[in-house]
Amino acid sequence: MIDKIKEHINKVNLFKTVDPKEINSFRIKYLGKKGLLNKFFKFFKDVSGKEKKSFGRELNLLKKAVNEKIKTLQALAESFDEASTDLDLHRPGYHSGIGSRHPLSIVKNRIVSIFSQIGFNLSEGPEIEDDWHNFTALNLPEHHPARDMQDTFFLRKNPDILLRTHTSSVQVRYMENNSPPIRILSPGRVFRNESISARSHCIFHQVEGLYINTQVSFADMKQTLLYFTEALFGKSKIRFRPSYFPFTEPSAEVDIYWGLETETDYRITKGTGWLEIMGCGMVDPNVLSNCGIDSKKYSGYAFGMGIERIAMLLYQINDIRTFFENDIRFLKQFSSTV
Ligand code: DAH
């Protein structure tokens, strides 16, 4: 009989399950009223005197083994149950969305890459400017009426410190510190005290270009800008309309022929087929001398364009505010490798 008990101790030790039902039948089998342990205890009374001691010891070992086994299996079953509600190896992984580039960055990068192919280098300047770099050096002395063309956010008056109203200020900084030949492209954020609407914003982005060398002509500028519009828009018909900027003489506005194929073409070109995309001109000799460049020896051209405007044309976006709201549903529509 002792051997039988030992056999059960072995069995109990080897028993394994996480199924609560099986644990319960195991418990009933050993600890139930009609269970094995009760049977053995009943038998204990009839065991002969000399065997009683070792029989009793084995019986207690079995009881202990059964109780411990039930405890461990129940704990195991519980934790397995908790884990299994979470652990589904067939479930697809959690999707953590990959960001996309902002449309303004995409357009800016494209513009930069087009000009860098013909030798333009990047040059950036500060967003907080002084009066000299934003206005005076660019042939816009105090009280010049053209200052009203751009409503300015002033940070301090006398001496004037302001948020730059255009990236043309970077031209001045670069010319002051470098000598020709100069071929730079300056993208950046600009600020104007304007009310916000679908068409205009108080913060926007520009790209400024500047080329200074000996014998630079208006024809050079036309050719460069034609190369650019072909590369960016795939449109090869452009026109130069006479215009006025204090820092260039002569000045022009560049229009591209967009076409009149769709209803949208009619709407955005106001029925003309033409779209204005930038300002440009031959750098005024006054600006060259203000920046310490010999205007008798050197000449050059400059141009400036709004990145939002170009992005709106390329992506057919009709509200400038969408660029700044950072609505993820808007942003995730853009993807790019640049
Ligand atoms: N600074 C002008 C603006 O903000 C844009 C511009 C026009 C820049 C003509 C130029 C230029 O360099 O030559 O409206």
Residues whose N, C-alpha, C, O or C-beta is under 5 A from the ligand:
A	BS01	DAH	T165 H166 S168 G209 F245 T248 G279 C280 G281 A302 F303 G304
